[in-house]
Amino acid sequence: MDAWTVGTFLFLWTSVVCAQADSNAAHAELRAKAVTQVVLGILSYARWPVEPAQLRLCLVGPTEYADDLLKGSTQSTGRPVVVRRL
């Protein structure tokens, strides 16, 4: 193989690896947003004896897709959800 062929191969291989990394990051972000929507949906379905002004959600243990939740969220009703990792 000559240097041009090796260089072309390395360029193409690097492009594929970088594209896959971007795709994985985008997939993880979409998954985190989906998890947030499911959790907020479950919380909005719950009924409380006295409606709190804000909900507090505590996370315990390792979480894979909770980063979006930890940013702070608001339910569709406008009630804030305060999330804390213990």
N, CA, C and O of each residue as an XYZ file, in Angstrom:
344
protein
N       0.837     -1.178      0.000
C       0.000      0.000      0.000
C       0.880      1.239      0.000
O       1.919      1.302      0.657
N       0.427      2.203     -0.752
C       1.180      3.450     -0.750
C       0.636      4.387      0.327
O      -0.400      4.111      0.932
N       1.318      5.461      0.557
C       0.965      6.385      1.641
C      -0.405      7.020      1.406
O      -1.147      7.259      2.358
N      -0.746      7.295      0.139
C      -2.039      7.915     -0.168
C      -3.184      6.977      0.198
O      -4.186      7.426      0.754
N      -3.061      5.700     -0.097
C      -4.104      4.725      0.217
C      -4.276      4.594      1.725
O      -5.400      4.564      2.226
N      -3.173      4.517      2.438
C      -3.238      4.419      3.896
C      -3.864      5.688      4.476
O      -4.705      5.613      5.371
N      -3.460      6.830      3.976
C      -4.019      8.098      4.453
C      -5.517      8.190      4.196
O      -6.270      8.636      5.061
N      -5.951      7.769      3.014
C      -7.376      7.779      2.682
C      -8.143      6.840      3.599
O      -9.216      7.184      4.095
N      -7.592      5.654      3.822
C      -8.246      4.684      4.705
C      -8.390      5.250      6.114
O      -9.460      5.150      6.714
N      -7.323      5.841      6.644
C      -7.373      6.404      7.996
C      -8.378      7.546      8.093
O      -9.084      7.676      9.093
N      -8.441      8.370      7.054
C      -9.402      9.474      7.045
C     -10.832      8.941      7.069
O     -11.656      9.415      7.851
N     -11.128      7.967      6.224
C     -12.479      7.399      6.177
C     -12.825      6.694      7.477
O     -13.941      6.827      7.977
N     -11.885      5.951      8.024
C     -12.131      5.228      9.274
C     -12.402      6.205     10.408
O     -13.311      5.991     11.211
N     -11.614      7.286     10.479
C     -11.809      8.302     11.510
C     -13.172      8.965     11.358
O     -13.842      9.238     12.354
N     -13.584      9.226     10.130
C     -14.893      9.838      9.887
C     -16.017      8.950     10.389
O     -16.973      9.439     10.990
N     -15.913      7.655     10.148
C     -16.943      6.713     10.594
C     -16.984      6.649     12.116
O     -18.065      6.660     12.705
N     -15.834      6.583     12.752
C     -15.774      6.511     14.216
C     -16.361      7.776     14.837
O     -17.121      7.690     15.802
N     -16.024      8.938     14.304
C     -16.553     10.197     14.842
C     -18.060     10.292     14.641
O     -18.778     10.747     15.531
N     -18.541      9.868     13.482
C     -19.984      9.896     13.221
C     -20.722      8.975     14.183
O     -21.806      9.314     14.658
N     -20.150      7.827     14.470
C     -20.781      6.890     15.397
C     -20.802      7.471     16.810
O     -21.790      7.305     17.525
N     -19.747      8.138     17.215
C     -19.706      8.750     18.545
C     -20.772      9.834     18.665
O     -21.445      9.933     19.691
N     -20.929     10.655     17.610
C     -21.973     11.686     17.611
C     -23.347     11.049     17.688
O     -24.225     11.548     18.392
N     -23.540      9.958     16.975
C     -24.821      9.255     16.979
C     -25.126      8.689     18.359
O     -26.263      8.773     18.821
N     -24.127      8.116     19.022
C     -24.316      7.572     20.370
C     -24.666      8.676     21.363
O     -25.521      8.486     22.228
N     -24.016      9.817     21.243
C     -24.304     10.935     22.144
C     -25.722     11.450     21.920
O     -26.438     11.748     22.877
N     -26.125     11.552     20.660
C     -27.484     12.007     20.354
C     -28.513     11.010     20.872
O     -29.558     11.404     21.389
N     -28.220      9.726     20.733
C     -29.131      8.687     21.223
C     -29.270      8.759     22.741
O     -30.375      8.625     23.266
N     -28.177      8.964     23.442
C     -28.217      9.062     24.905
C     -29.022     10.281     25.342
O     -29.766     10.218     26.321
N     -28.877     11.385     24.622
C     -29.634     12.587     24.966
C     -31.131     12.378     24.734
O     -31.953     12.793     25.551
N     -31.481     11.736     23.623
C     -32.893     11.436     23.362
C     -33.456     10.502     24.422
O     -34.591     10.672     24.865
N     -32.671      9.525     24.826
C     -33.113      8.576     25.852
C     -33.338      9.299     27.183
O     -34.318      9.030     27.877
N     -32.436     10.212     27.537
C     -32.577     10.967     28.787
C     -33.845     11.811     28.768
O     -34.548     11.898     29.775
N     -34.143     12.436     27.627
C     -35.361     13.241     27.521
C     -36.604     12.365     27.609
O     -37.600     12.763     28.213
N     -36.556     11.177     27.013
C     -37.693     10.255     27.089
C     -37.921      9.791     28.523
O     -39.063      9.713     28.975
N     -36.849      9.485     29.235
C     -36.964      9.062     30.638
C     -37.566     10.195     31.468
O     -38.419      9.950     32.320
N     -37.133     11.418     31.229
C     -37.681     12.571     31.947
C     -39.180     12.684     31.715
O     -39.941     12.909     32.657
N     -39.608     12.530     30.464
C     -41.038     12.629     30.162
C     -41.843     11.535     30.851
O     -42.946     11.792     31.334
N     -41.310     10.322     30.903
C     -42.011      9.219     31.577
C     -42.132      9.503     33.070
O     -43.207      9.337     33.647
N     -41.049      9.927     33.693
C     -41.076     10.208     35.136
C     -42.044     11.348     35.433
O     -42.832     11.258     36.375
N     -41.995     12.415     34.646
C     -42.913     13.531     34.865
C     -44.360     13.101     34.647
O     -45.262     13.577     35.338
N     -44.583     12.206     33.693
C     -45.927     11.689     33.460
C     -46.442     10.894     34.647
O     -47.601     11.034     35.038
N     -45.589     10.067     35.218
C     -45.976      9.284     36.406
C     -46.289     10.225     37.568
O     -47.276     10.030     38.278
N     -45.456     11.237     37.762
C     -45.691     12.192     38.849
C     -46.985     12.977     38.638
O     -47.685     13.281     39.604
N     -47.308     13.305     37.400
C     -48.542     14.060     37.151
C     -49.778     13.186     37.339
O     -50.863     13.701     37.608
N     -49.629     11.885     37.203
C     -50.745     10.956     37.403
C     -51.047     10.771     38.888
O     -52.189     10.495     39.255
N     -50.048     10.918     39.738
C     -50.227     10.724     41.184
C     -51.143     11.807     41.749
O     -51.101     12.960     41.319
N     -51.961     11.420     42.709
C     -52.854     12.363     43.395
C     -52.407     12.494     44.838
O     -52.105     11.499     45.498
N     -52.366     13.717     45.320
C     -51.878     14.009     46.653
C     -53.035     14.513     47.511
O     -53.916     15.207     47.005
N     -53.048     14.171     48.815
C     -54.110     14.672     49.701
C     -54.158     16.204     49.699
O     -55.233     16.803     49.679
N     -52.992     16.813     49.719
C     -52.865     18.268     49.596
C     -51.860     18.507     48.477
O     -50.724     18.036     48.538
N     -52.289     19.244     47.454
C     -51.403     19.486     46.315
C     -50.222     20.362     46.742
O     -50.428     21.497     47.171
N     -49.001     19.862     46.635
C     -47.831     20.674     47.007
C     -47.536     21.729     45.933
O     -47.864     21.551     44.760
N     -46.920     22.809     46.356
C     -46.541     23.859     45.408
C     -45.459     23.359     44.454
O     -45.412     23.755     43.289
N     -44.604     22.495     44.956
C     -43.570     21.869     44.125
C     -43.385     20.434     44.588
O     -43.621     20.102     45.750
N     -42.960     19.595     43.664
C     -42.677     18.203     44.006
C     -41.189     18.041     44.214
O     -40.385     18.693     43.548
N     -40.820     17.171     45.141
C     -39.413     16.858     45.385
C     -39.186     15.405     45.009
O     -39.893     14.514     45.479
N     -38.207     15.176     44.170
C     -37.853     13.837     43.723
C     -36.401     13.590     44.104
O     -35.518     14.366     43.738
N     -36.155     12.516     44.835
C     -34.792     12.167     45.241
C     -34.334     10.947     44.463
O     -35.074      9.971     44.339
N     -33.129     10.998     43.944
C     -32.539      9.877     43.219
C     -31.511      9.209     44.116
O     -30.668      9.872     44.722
N     -31.592      7.901     44.191
C     -30.672      7.130     45.017
C     -29.985      6.108     44.122
O     -30.630      5.448     43.308
N     -28.689      5.987     44.279
C     -27.947      4.994     43.516
C     -27.552      5.512     42.146
O     -27.875      6.640     41.774
N     -26.853      4.674     41.406
C     -26.399      5.080     40.076
C     -27.576      5.169     39.105
O     -28.472      4.325     39.118
N     -27.561      6.187     38.277
C     -28.599      6.369     37.270
C     -27.934      6.590     35.924
O     -26.917      7.275     35.826
N     -28.509      6.012     34.903
C     -27.900      6.113     33.584
C     -28.448      7.283     32.771
O     -27.704      7.917     32.023
N     -29.735      7.572     32.911
C     -30.355      8.589     32.061
C     -31.043      9.687     32.860
O     -32.046     10.233     32.400
N     -30.543     10.027     34.032
C     -31.209     11.005     34.891
C     -30.660     12.421     34.739
O     -31.147     13.335     35.405
N     -29.679     12.625     33.898
C     -29.072     13.955     33.778
C     -30.099     15.018     33.412
O     -30.052     16.131     33.935
N     -31.022     14.685     32.524
C     -32.038     15.645     32.110
C     -32.970     15.985     33.277
O     -33.391     17.132     33.425
N     -33.285     14.997     34.094
C     -34.121     15.237     35.276
C     -33.420     16.146     36.274
O     -34.050     17.017     36.875
N     -32.123     15.946     36.452
C     -31.362     16.712     37.444
C     -31.251     18.193     37.089
O     -30.933     19.011     37.952
N     -31.507     18.542     35.846
C     -31.460     19.945     35.434
C     -32.628     20.733     36.012
O     -32.623     21.964     36.005
N     -33.623     20.019     36.510
C     -34.831     20.670     37.008
C     -35.895     20.627     35.933
O     -35.616     20.880     34.761
N     -37.090     20.314     36.324
C     -38.158     20.143     35.355
C     -39.433     20.790     35.867
O     -39.555     21.132     37.043
N     -40.362     20.946     34.968
C     -41.677     21.462     35.307
C     -42.712     20.532     34.698
O     -42.590     20.129     33.542
N     -43.728     20.194     35.475
C     -44.800     19.359     34.959
C     -45.634     20.154     33.964
O     -45.522     21.377     33.886
N     -46.465     19.457     33.210
C     -47.311     20.133     32.228
C     -48.281     21.098     32.906
O     -48.764     22.033     32.268
N     -48.572     20.885     34.184
C     -49.447     21.783     34.944
C     -48.718     23.053     35.369
O     -49.345     23.992     35.859
N     -47.413     23.090     35.187
C     -46.613     24.243     35.578
C     -45.957     24.094     36.940
O     -45.187     24.956     37.362
N     -46.265     22.993     37.631
C     -45.680     22.770     38.957
C     -44.216     22.360     38.798
O     -43.914     21.435     38.043
N     -43.307     23.035     39.498
C     -41.892     22.659     39.401
C     -41.608     21.341     40.120
O     -42.245     21.003     41.118
N     -40.640     20.617     39.584
C     -40.169     19.372     40.192
C     -38.701     19.585     40.535
O     -37.867     19.775     39.650
N     -38.399     19.552     41.815
C     -37.027     19.727     42.289
C     -36.425     18.337     42.443
O     -36.962     17.501     43.170
N     -35.322     18.092     41.766
C     -34.696     16.768     41.772
C     -33.348     16.873     42.460
O     -32.564     17.784     42.191
N     -33.091     15.929     43.348
C     -31.834     15.908     44.098
C     -31.283     14.495     44.138
O     -32.030     13.533     44.310
N     -29.994     14.376     43.982
C     -29.325     13.079     44.104
C     -28.868     12.919     45.548
O     -28.224     13.806     46.107
N     -29.206     11.785     46.144
C     -28.799     11.519     47.527
C     -27.532     10.703     47.561
O     -27.035     10.380     48.640
